[in-house]
Amino acid sequence: MQTVAEVRKRGIAHEGPAAAEVLSELFGDADRAAVLRSLEAGIEVGAERYLRLVARVSGQASSPDATEELKWLARALSAADQT
């Protein structure tokens, strides 16, 4: 299974058949509208920044910022919803 980071590195646009294949691979028959709502809520409240802060306070290494991947994923879900 490919990650959204890998997909973005390959230059796959968030709209189109290649993005639709990625969404099918990642989510299968899941309720994509619900996934999109959750992603948008997390992006909106700055969840990535919060997770980095929590890691820092607890003395753990934080994972790389995935905000751009989450935004790509949200745009792809939104574009797929409109087709």
A tleap script that builds the chain and sets N, CA, C and O, in Angstrom:
source leaprc.protein.ff14SB
mol = sequence {
  NMET GLN THR VAL ALA GLU VAL ARG LYS ARG
  GLY ILE ALA HIE GLU GLY PRO ALA ALA ALA
  GLU VAL LEU SER GLU LEU PHE GLY ASP ALA
  ASP ARG ALA ALA VAL LEU ARG SER LEU GLU
  ALA GLY ILE GLU VAL GLY ALA GLU ARG TYR
  LEU ARG LEU VAL ALA ARG VAL SER GLY GLN
  ALA SER SER PRO ASP ALA THR GLU GLU LEU
  LYS TRP LEU ALA ARG ALA LEU SER ALA ALA
  ASP GLN CTHR
}
set mol.1.N position { 0.850 -1.171 0.000 }
set mol.1.CA position { 0.000 0.000 0.000 }
set mol.1.C position { 0.900 1.240 0.000 }
set mol.1.O position { 1.852 1.323 0.776 }
set mol.2.N position { 0.599 2.173 -0.850 }
set mol.2.CA position { 1.371 3.406 -0.914 }
set mol.2.C position { 0.821 4.444 0.049 }
set mol.2.O position { -0.372 4.466 0.353 }
set mol.3.N position { 1.703 5.293 0.515 }
set mol.3.CA position { 1.282 6.355 1.423 }
set mol.3.C position { 0.941 7.605 0.631 }
set mol.3.O position { 1.311 7.735 -0.535 }
set mol.4.N position { 0.234 8.520 1.275 }
set mol.4.CA position { -0.108 9.786 0.620 }
set mol.4.C position { 1.172 10.576 0.335 }
set mol.4.O position { 1.255 11.261 -0.685 }
set mol.5.N position { 2.157 10.492 1.209 }
set mol.5.CA position { 3.433 11.177 0.971 }
set mol.5.C position { 4.077 10.660 -0.313 }
set mol.5.O position { 4.591 11.445 -1.111 }
set mol.6.N position { 4.052 9.350 -0.515 }
set mol.6.CA position { 4.617 8.772 -1.741 }
set mol.6.C position { 3.835 9.223 -2.973 }
set mol.6.O position { 4.414 9.518 -4.018 }
set mol.7.N position { 2.529 9.270 -2.833 }
set mol.7.CA position { 1.671 9.696 -3.946 }
set mol.7.C position { 1.988 11.141 -4.319 }
set mol.7.O position { 2.109 11.468 -5.500 }
set mol.8.N position { 2.122 12.002 -3.314 }
set mol.8.CA position { 2.440 13.412 -3.580 }
set mol.8.C position { 3.810 13.552 -4.230 }
set mol.8.O position { 3.983 14.370 -5.133 }
set mol.9.N position { 4.788 12.763 -3.780 }
set mol.9.CA position { 6.137 12.818 -4.363 }
set mol.9.C position { 6.117 12.421 -5.832 }
set mol.9.O position { 6.903 12.927 -6.632 }
set mol.10.N position { 5.210 11.508 -6.181 }
set mol.10.CA position { 5.092 11.087 -7.573 }
set mol.10.C position { 4.344 12.116 -8.410 }
set mol.10.O position { 4.250 11.975 -9.629 }
set mol.11.N position { 3.815 13.142 -7.767 }
set mol.11.CA position { 3.158 14.214 -8.500 }
set mol.11.C position { 1.725 13.912 -8.912 }
set mol.11.O position { 1.203 14.537 -9.836 }
set mol.12.N position { 1.097 12.980 -8.251 }
set mol.12.CA position { -0.290 12.645 -8.583 }
set mol.12.C position { -1.202 13.750 -8.053 }
set mol.12.O position { -1.195 14.071 -6.865 }
set mol.13.N position { -1.971 14.312 -8.949 }
set mol.13.CA position { -2.902 15.380 -8.579 }
set mol.13.C position { -4.031 14.800 -7.745 }
set mol.13.O position { -4.348 13.614 -7.843 }
set mol.14.N position { -4.635 15.650 -6.923 }
set mol.14.CA position { -5.700 15.176 -6.030 }
set mol.14.C position { -6.992 14.834 -6.764 }
set mol.14.O position { -7.854 14.155 -6.207 }
set mol.15.N position { -7.137 15.290 -7.994 }
set mol.15.CA position { -8.318 14.930 -8.771 }
set mol.15.C position { -7.876 13.975 -9.874 }
set mol.15.O position { -6.716 13.996 -10.288 }
set mol.16.N position { -8.765 13.164 -10.337 }
set mol.16.CA position { -8.456 12.268 -11.439 }
set mol.16.C position { -8.411 10.805 -11.045 }
set mol.16.O position { -8.543 10.457 -9.871 }
set mol.17.N position { -8.223 9.949 -12.051 }
set mol.17.CA position { -8.308 8.510 -11.822 }
set mol.17.C position { -7.209 7.956 -10.911 }
set mol.17.O position { -7.464 7.027 -10.145 }
set mol.18.N position { -6.013 8.498 -10.979 }
set mol.18.CA position { -4.937 7.989 -10.120 }
set mol.18.C position { -5.245 8.263 -8.646 }
set mol.18.O position { -5.003 7.413 -7.789 }
set mol.19.N position { -5.778 9.445 -8.355 }
set mol.19.CA position { -6.155 9.772 -6.981 }
set mol.19.C position { -7.315 8.891 -6.534 }
set mol.19.O position { -7.351 8.453 -5.384 }
set mol.20.N position { -8.246 8.631 -7.415 }
set mol.20.CA position { -9.382 7.769 -7.083 }
set mol.20.C position { -8.910 6.363 -6.729 }
set mol.20.O position { -9.464 5.731 -5.830 }
set mol.21.N position { -7.894 5.870 -7.429 }
set mol.21.CA position { -7.330 4.548 -7.114 }
set mol.21.C position { -6.693 4.546 -5.732 }
set mol.21.O position { -6.839 3.587 -4.973 }
set mol.22.N position { -5.985 5.629 -5.408 }
set mol.22.CA position { -5.360 5.742 -4.086 }
set mol.22.C position { -6.433 5.728 -3.005 }
set mol.22.O position { -6.285 5.040 -1.994 }
set mol.23.N position { -7.508 6.479 -3.207 }
set mol.23.CA position { -8.596 6.517 -2.227 }
set mol.23.C position { -9.225 5.143 -2.044 }
set mol.23.O position { -9.534 4.746 -0.920 }
set mol.24.N position { -9.416 4.414 -3.142 }
set mol.24.CA position { -9.984 3.070 -3.046 }
set mol.24.C position { -9.062 2.152 -2.265 }
set mol.24.O position { -9.517 1.344 -1.455 }
set mol.25.N position { -7.773 2.278 -2.508 }
set mol.25.CA position { -6.790 1.452 -1.804 }
set mol.25.C position { -6.775 1.777 -0.310 }
set mol.25.O position { -6.689 0.877 0.524 }
set mol.26.N position { -6.858 3.054 0.019 }
set mol.26.CA position { -6.793 3.469 1.420 }
set mol.26.C position { -8.083 3.209 2.191 }
set mol.26.O position { -8.038 2.784 3.345 }
set mol.27.N position { -9.228 3.460 1.565 }
set mol.27.CA position { -10.486 3.470 2.300 }
set mol.27.C position { -11.478 2.387 1.909 }
set mol.27.O position { -12.431 2.140 2.649 }
set mol.28.N position { -11.288 1.745 0.788 }
set mol.28.CA position { -12.229 0.701 0.375 }
set mol.28.C position { -13.652 1.219 0.361 }
set mol.28.O position { -13.953 2.192 -0.330 }
set mol.29.N position { -14.535 0.576 1.120 }
set mol.29.CA position { -15.953 0.929 1.147 }
set mol.29.C position { -16.315 1.839 2.319 }
set mol.29.O position { -17.496 1.995 2.629 }
set mol.30.N position { -15.332 2.438 2.968 }
set mol.30.CA position { -15.600 3.303 4.128 }
set mol.30.C position { -16.438 4.513 3.710 }
set mol.30.O position { -16.476 4.883 2.536 }
set mol.31.N position { -17.092 5.106 4.672 }
set mol.31.CA position { -17.883 6.316 4.444 }
set mol.31.C position { -16.918 7.485 4.229 }
set mol.31.O position { -16.441 8.088 5.191 }
set mol.32.N position { -16.640 7.792 2.992 }
set mol.32.CA position { -15.637 8.821 2.659 }
set mol.32.C position { -16.060 10.210 3.107 }
set mol.32.O position { -15.210 11.040 3.431 }
set mol.33.N position { -17.344 10.470 3.129 }
set mol.33.CA position { -17.822 11.780 3.603 }
set mol.33.C position { -17.470 11.956 5.079 }
set mol.33.O position { -17.077 13.043 5.502 }
set mol.34.N position { -17.611 10.898 5.851 }
set mol.34.CA position { -17.258 10.956 7.277 }
set mol.34.C position { -15.755 11.121 7.453 }
set mol.34.O position { -15.304 11.861 8.326 }
set mol.35.N position { -14.986 10.432 6.625 }
set mol.35.CA position { -13.530 10.569 6.678 }
set mol.35.C position { -13.142 12.006 6.353 }
set mol.35.O position { -12.295 12.590 7.029 }
set mol.36.N position { -13.751 12.571 5.332 }
set mol.36.CA position { -13.465 13.951 4.941 }
set mol.36.C position { -13.801 14.926 6.064 }
set mol.36.O position { -13.016 15.832 6.348 }
set mol.37.N position { -14.937 14.756 6.699 }
set mol.37.CA position { -15.308 15.642 7.814 }
set mol.37.C position { -14.277 15.561 8.938 }
set mol.37.O position { -13.897 16.585 9.506 }
set mol.38.N position { -13.828 14.366 9.258 }
set mol.38.CA position { -12.825 14.191 10.310 }
set mol.38.C position { -11.497 14.837 9.930 }
set mol.38.O position { -10.864 15.505 10.747 }
set mol.39.N position { -11.085 14.631 8.689 }
set mol.39.CA position { -9.834 15.241 8.224 }
set mol.39.C position { -9.902 16.760 8.290 }
set mol.39.O position { -8.991 17.413 8.799 }
set mol.40.N position { -10.983 17.307 7.775 }
set mol.40.CA position { -11.124 18.763 7.773 }
set mol.40.C position { -11.134 19.325 9.188 }
set mol.40.O position { -10.559 20.384 9.439 }
set mol.41.N position { -11.779 18.631 10.105 }
set mol.41.CA position { -11.808 19.090 11.496 }
set mol.41.C position { -10.412 19.052 12.090 }
set mol.41.O position { -10.016 19.983 12.792 }
set mol.42.N position { -9.665 18.002 11.825 }
set mol.42.CA position { -8.304 17.892 12.344 }
set mol.42.C position { -7.371 18.931 11.765 }
set mol.42.O position { -6.540 19.495 12.476 }
set mol.43.N position { -7.506 19.184 10.480 }
set mol.43.CA position { -6.675 20.191 9.829 }
set mol.43.C position { -7.015 21.573 10.384 }
set mol.43.O position { -6.131 22.387 10.653 }
set mol.44.N position { -8.308 21.817 10.546 }
set mol.44.CA position { -8.776 23.125 11.006 }
set mol.44.C position { -8.252 23.473 12.397 }
set mol.44.O position { -7.853 24.613 12.635 }
set mol.45.N position { -8.248 22.524 13.305 }
set mol.45.CA position { -7.831 22.819 14.668 }
set mol.45.C position { -6.319 22.711 14.862 }
set mol.45.O position { -5.828 22.899 15.975 }
set mol.46.N position { -5.581 22.415 13.804 }
set mol.46.CA position { -4.130 22.331 13.931 }
set mol.46.C position { -3.674 21.107 14.706 }
set mol.46.O position { -2.784 21.190 15.553 }
set mol.47.N position { -4.290 19.974 14.410 }
set mol.47.CA position { -3.974 18.749 15.143 }
set mol.47.C position { -2.502 18.383 15.052 }
set mol.47.O position { -1.931 17.894 16.026 }
set mol.48.N position { -1.883 18.608 13.913 }
set mol.48.CA position { -0.462 18.277 13.758 }
set mol.48.C position { 0.390 19.075 14.743 }
set mol.48.O position { 1.289 18.528 15.382 }
set mol.49.N position { 0.109 20.341 14.856 }
set mol.49.CA position { 0.880 21.185 15.778 }
set mol.49.C position { 0.684 20.718 17.218 }
set mol.49.O position { 1.628 20.707 18.007 }
set mol.50.N position { -0.532 20.339 17.552 }
set mol.50.CA position { -0.839 19.833 18.888 }
set mol.50.C position { -0.059 18.545 19.169 }
set mol.50.O position { 0.511 18.390 20.249 }
set mol.51.N position { -0.032 17.624 18.205 }
set mol.51.CA position { 0.678 16.366 18.398 }
set mol.51.C position { 2.179 16.584 18.586 }
set mol.51.O position { 2.809 15.895 19.388 }
set mol.52.N position { 2.752 17.536 17.853 }
set mol.52.CA position { 4.180 17.854 18.037 }
set mol.52.C position { 4.428 18.414 19.429 }
set mol.52.O position { 5.428 18.074 20.060 }
set mol.53.N position { 3.538 19.263 19.915 }
set mol.53.CA position { 3.673 19.837 21.246 }
set mol.53.C position { 3.586 18.754 22.323 }
set mol.53.O position { 4.384 18.737 23.261 }
set mol.54.N position { 2.620 17.858 22.182 }
set mol.54.CA position { 2.466 16.769 23.152 }
set mol.54.C position { 3.723 15.903 23.169 }
set mol.54.O position { 4.193 15.525 24.242 }
set mol.55.N position { 4.267 15.586 22.011 }
set mol.55.CA position { 5.485 14.778 21.943 }
set mol.55.C position { 6.642 15.502 22.628 }
set mol.55.O position { 7.410 14.895 23.374 }
set mol.56.N position { 6.757 16.774 22.372 }
set mol.56.CA position { 7.850 17.549 22.968 }
set mol.56.C position { 7.734 17.590 24.494 }
set mol.56.O position { 8.728 17.399 25.195 }
set mol.57.N position { 6.546 17.836 25.002 }
set mol.57.CA position { 6.322 17.911 26.446 }
set mol.57.C position { 6.605 16.563 27.106 }
set mol.57.O position { 7.134 16.513 28.216 }
set mol.58.N position { 6.255 15.476 26.428 }
set mol.58.CA position { 6.460 14.149 27.006 }
set mol.58.C position { 7.851 13.590 26.718 }
set mol.58.O position { 8.146 12.451 27.083 }
set mol.59.N position { 8.713 14.381 26.066 }
set mol.59.CA position { 10.088 13.962 25.820 }
set mol.59.C position { 10.255 12.954 24.704 }
set mol.59.O position { 11.271 12.263 24.640 }
set mol.60.N position { 9.279 12.860 23.830 }
set mol.60.CA position { 9.345 11.926 22.712 }
set mol.60.C position { 9.653 12.668 21.421 }
set mol.60.O position { 9.388 13.863 21.292 }
set mol.61.N position { 10.211 11.942 20.479 }
set mol.61.CA position { 10.432 12.522 19.154 }
set mol.61.C position { 9.086 12.627 18.442 }
set mol.61.O position { 8.268 11.708 18.497 }
set mol.62.N position { 8.871 13.744 17.782 }
set mol.62.CA position { 7.603 13.899 17.057 }
set mol.62.C position { 7.761 13.360 15.644 }
set mol.62.O position { 8.861 13.332 15.092 }
set mol.63.N position { 6.665 12.941 15.081 }
set mol.63.CA position { 6.680 12.468 13.704 }
set mol.63.C position { 6.705 13.668 12.767 }
set mol.63.O position { 6.350 14.775 13.171 }
set mol.64.N position { 7.119 13.459 11.525 }
set mol.64.CA position { 7.141 14.573 10.566 }
set mol.64.C position { 5.748 15.169 10.377 }
set mol.64.O position { 4.744 14.466 10.484 }
set mol.65.N position { 5.699 16.443 10.101 }
set mol.65.CA position { 4.435 17.138 9.871 }
set mol.65.C position { 3.758 16.574 8.620 }
set mol.65.O position { 4.354 16.542 7.543 }
set mol.66.N position { 2.532 16.141 8.770 }
set mol.66.CA position { 1.783 15.544 7.663 }
set mol.66.C position { 0.661 16.447 7.175 }
set mol.66.O position { -0.248 15.981 6.489 }
set mol.67.N position { 0.708 17.723 7.514 }
set mol.67.CA position { -0.372 18.633 7.148 }
set mol.67.C position { -0.622 18.655 5.645 }
set mol.67.O position { -1.773 18.596 5.213 }
set mol.68.N position { 0.425 18.737 4.851 }
set mol.68.CA position { 0.242 18.801 3.391 }
set mol.68.C position { -0.356 17.506 2.850 }
set mol.68.O position { -1.172 17.537 1.930 }
set mol.69.N position { 0.045 16.372 3.415 }
set mol.69.CA position { -0.541 15.102 2.992 }
set mol.69.C position { -2.014 15.037 3.370 }
set mol.69.O position { -2.838 14.557 2.591 }
set mol.70.N position { -2.344 15.517 4.561 }
set mol.70.CA position { -3.741 15.524 4.984 }
set mol.70.C position { -4.579 16.447 4.106 }
set mol.70.O position { -5.721 16.128 3.774 }
set mol.71.N position { -4.014 17.588 3.731 }
set mol.71.CA position { -4.740 18.511 2.846 }
set mol.71.C position { -4.953 17.881 1.469 }
set mol.71.O position { -6.028 18.018 0.885 }
set mol.72.N position { -3.926 17.187 0.944 }
set mol.72.CA position { -4.065 16.515 -0.345 }
set mol.72.C position { -5.180 15.485 -0.262 }
set mol.72.O position { -6.033 15.394 -1.145 }
set mol.73.N position { -5.158 14.719 0.805 }
set mol.73.CA position { -6.164 13.681 0.997 }
set mol.73.C position { -7.563 14.279 1.086 }
set mol.73.O position { -8.503 13.748 0.495 }
set mol.74.N position { -7.706 15.371 1.813 }
set mol.74.CA position { -9.011 16.035 1.918 }
set mol.74.C position { -9.468 16.555 0.559 }
set mol.74.O position { -10.642 16.424 0.211 }
set mol.75.N position { -8.549 17.145 -0.216 }
set mol.75.CA position { -8.927 17.631 -1.553 }
set mol.75.C position { -9.321 16.480 -2.464 }
set mol.75.O position { -10.260 16.597 -3.251 }
set mol.76.N position { -8.594 15.352 -2.356 }
set mol.76.CA position { -8.912 14.187 -3.191 }
set mol.76.C position { -10.289 13.617 -2.821 }
set mol.76.O position { -11.079 13.271 -3.699 }
set mol.77.N position { -10.564 13.525 -1.521 }
set mol.77.CA position { -11.881 13.040 -1.096 }
set mol.77.C position { -12.992 13.970 -1.565 }
set mol.77.O position { -14.048 13.520 -2.007 }
set mol.78.N position { -12.743 15.263 -1.464 }
set mol.78.CA position { -13.741 16.240 -1.893 }
set mol.78.C position { -13.978 16.155 -3.402 }
set mol.78.O position { -15.120 16.212 -3.858 }
set mol.79.N position { -12.898 16.020 -4.174 }
set mol.79.CA position { -13.019 15.915 -5.633 }
set mol.79.C position { -13.744 14.625 -6.022 }
set mol.79.O position { -14.559 14.624 -6.945 }
set mol.80.N position { -13.452 13.543 -5.330 }
set mol.80.CA position { -14.109 12.269 -5.640 }
set mol.80.C position { -15.589 12.333 -5.295 }
set mol.80.O position { -16.410 11.703 -5.962 }
set mol.81.N position { -15.931 13.079 -4.273 }
set mol.81.CA position { -17.320 13.216 -3.846 }
set mol.81.C position { -18.148 13.976 -4.882 }
set mol.81.O position { -19.363 13.797 -4.965 }
set mol.82.N position { -17.487 14.822 -5.667 }
set mol.82.CA position { -18.193 15.649 -6.634 }
set mol.82.C position { -18.321 14.996 -8.005 }
set mol.82.O position { -18.935 15.559 -8.911 }
set mol.83.N position { -17.738 13.802 -8.157 }
set mol.83.CA position { -17.849 13.114 -9.457 }
set mol.83.C position { -18.968 12.123 -9.454 }
set mol.83.O position { -19.206 11.456 -10.461 }
savepdb mol mol.pdb
quit
